[in-house]
């Protein structure tokens, strides 16, 4: 944005601290804002004209939009599962409002991070076996977690950089 301003171009903001979101719905309003606007204009709005005040159709339209977004990145079964996971979370969030349930913000944020870890692993790997292997590694079930010797070595060498990154990642 800064370089485009120097060159005299106005560039819209594309991300707005998405990992600070407290819901998947909120995450998607903060993530890839320009792509989301394009999908809203050319995928979601035409599908919304078919809605006729039917909330079931809204969920189907949201699923179609997420499938289109996933296929745009990579056509695979993992992208269908990724789209289903996103829409499932959004649908549940529409039914269960946080304010009515008095769910603490910390728990909401942890929920978002857990869903994102699962969904980004689908995005990254492309098949379910690799996703399960990735999640096992992430949870330390393959001697690759924090208790491993290699992880301890990395934390000793690069721990200061990790601390600085955690300090400056928040707004």
C-alpha angles and dihedrals in degrees: 000000000000095000092047089051090052089052091048099255125126110225120187121233110265103190132027109192094295094178089062090065120120096205138031089243090055090045091057092049089055100040124082093346096183094050089046090054090052092049090046091053100043105026113019101041095050089048092048089060086066092053102089093190092301114139092197089060089050090059091047091049091050090050091050090050092050092046089052090049092049094046089049087062098037133337108232144118088258089062090053090051089046091052091047091051092050094048092044090055092046091049092049090048090053090054099039109047114198095221093057093048096044092227110175117246092238092058091046090051092048089050090054092048092049093050091047093050089054096042096044089051087057089049093048103044107031099210133068097236091057090046091055091046090048092050092048089052091046091053093045097248095130099052088264101102131097093291092060121104093238092053091048090052092050092048091051093049100037103022093110090056091048090051091049091048091051090048096051100036093081123076 
